[in-house]
Amino acid sequence: MEGGVGRRRGPVRRWQLVRAGRDAVPASTRRFMARARQRRMRAVLPWALAVGGLALAGLVGWVLVGTGLFGVREVRVEGAELVTSVEVRDVAGVPDGTPLARVDLAATAGRIGALPAVERVDVTRDWPDVLVVRLTERTGAAVVPQDGQFFVVDATGVVFRRLSAPPDGLPVIRLATPGPADPETQAALAVLAELTPQLRAELLDITVEGLARLTLHLRDERRVVWGDATRGADKARVATALLNRAAATIDVSAPDVVTIR
């Protein structure tokens, strides 16, 4: 060849990558790599579980609060006698389909508790779609005649019923303005609470003409001058002991110095 002696070229080498067999990796290296993978899995697993839990909680919360799937289908009223179930549902103000989880139980109980005949109310959820209202209604302690009507009061003086005729079995209190904040109402109820069974059996009514002018009217046109509401137990005991006396008036306003006439 021109320019000098010709050079011979050897065969061209071609390189090829091949995957090393498992046996090509030393056992110590394989153990190290396995432990590294385990460490990575242990580090990632809590985060994966947390993210999955949050996603699941979000989905459940959306189903409960954001959809009507668990909406109110029934308002179940228990313990209602003086009020009707319809009245309770109307006052509760919970529309059908409202997500049960979004119902404000305390606010609902407050609205229902404003009904005069309701003493206590408990509102709970019964999944998946029922709102349960349990009522404790007031119990009559006495009746107060007022302008042709008869106001039933409980032991605290709350007027919770207005009737056109007097109910059976309740003592009568005659006073001007019945109510829980009225001192005369409270005085009359305090006297009632102290009466013995014998006095209650003979009682027609308690007339209140002032805080120190309470009088019990009994059967056979007899009366017991009570005075104020203090020392009720002593007055009741003395008056009971004198019921068999032939007297139209028994004055126990000062129970240590009783007069009869």
PyMOL commands that set and color helices and strands:
alter all, ss='L'
color gray80, all
select helices_A, chain A and resi 22-24+27-66+85-92+100-102+105-113+183-194+197-202+219-221+232-241
alter helices_A, ss='H'
color red, helices_A
select strands_A, chain A and resi 74-78+118-126+130-137+142-146+149-153+159-163+172-174+203-208+214-218+223-227+249-251+259-260
alter strands_A, ss='S'
color yellow, strands_A
deselect
rebuild
show_as cartoon
